[in-house]
Amino acid sequence: MPSVTEVATSTSVPLHRLAHARAGDKGDRLNLSLFAYAERDYPLLVEQVTESRVLALFAHRGASRVRRYLMPGLAGMNLVIDDVLQGGVNGALNLDGHGKTLSFLLLGMEIVLPTPPGD
């Protein structure tokens, strides 16, 4: 995957250009792990994939709280989102009670790229 410096032709890119994610669940709580493809892009993810942005992204699903745990040694972070699974696997009437597809919602978040020096 290209790094931020190699994608400098646009002002923003979807998060999936810079990172990959994995989802898991426990009751009505979603756990999203996010890892940068290139370690040099990790500070940009830390700066922009914040608890408040993630909460706003999942607000339409009833999310009430987001906690972010940084894993700098792995160029990743763990996001724990409360009340987002609409009751969880045993209580939700939706098709994805485990929230496995919700990592794609996160990966669609726009990340603003830094302006290259000299521009």
N, C-alpha and C positions, 0 to 999 in steps of 0.2 A: 504494500500500500504506500502511496506517496505521503511524504511528510507535509506539514503546513507550508514550508518554504517552497516546495515543489508545486503547490496548488495556488500560487500567489496571483493567478489571473482573475480571480473573483474576490468579492469582499466577504462572502460567507459560504459555508458548505454545510451539508447535513452531517450530523455527528457520525453517521456510519462511514464517512470517508476517512475518519481519523481513529475510530475505535470500534470494538465489537462488544457485545453484551450477552449476558446469560440471565435467565429469570428462574426464580423458584418461589414457592409459597409456603406459608404456615398460617392456617386459618384465614383471616381476612387481611393478612399482611403479605406484601410482595417484597421480595428481595431481588434487586437488580445489581449484578456485578458488571462493571464497565472497565475495559482495558484498552489503553492506547496501542495502536499498531506500532508506532514509533515512540520510543521513550522521550524523545525531544518534544513531542506534542503534549505530553502529560501536564506541564504547567498551564497550558491553554485550557485543558479540560478542567483542571482544578479551579481555574479562574471563572469559567463560564457554566459548568454543570453544577450549579449551586442548589442547595436545599430549596430556596424560594422559587427558582426557575422550574425545578422538577415538580414541586407542589402545584404550581400554576398549570403545568402541562397535564397533570393528572386530576385537576380539580373537577372536571366534568364527570369523573367516575366516583366522586365523593371522598377523595383522599383527604385525610385530616392532618397528617404530619409526615415529614420526611426527615430522616436522619442519614447523614453522609459520613462514612468511615473511609478515610484515605489510606491507601496502601502504596506509598511511594516506591518501595522496593520492587513492586510488581508493575508500576506505572498504571495502577488501577484504583478503583474506588468501589465501595459497596453502598448501595442506596436501599434503605429500608423504608417502605411506604405503607403507612397504616390506613386501613379502611378503604382500600382501593379495589378489592376483589368482590365487592357487592355481596358479601356473605361468605365467600370462600367456596371451596369445591363442593361442600355439602349443602350450602345454603343459596348459592347463586343460581339464577335461572338463565344465565347467559351461557354461551357455548365454550367459554374459556375460563372456567372457574379457577384453574391453576394460575392464570395470568401469563402463560408462556408467550403469548403473542405481544404482550405489553413491552417487551424489550424493543420491538420495532417502533413503538410510539416514541420511546426515548431516543432511539437512533435517528429519528427524523428531526430532532431538535437542531435548529440552525446555530452554527458556531461562527462567530465573526473572526475572520483572520486578521492577524496584525499586518499593517502596511509595511511592505518591504522597504529597507533603507534606500533613500534616493527618490522615493515616489512622492 
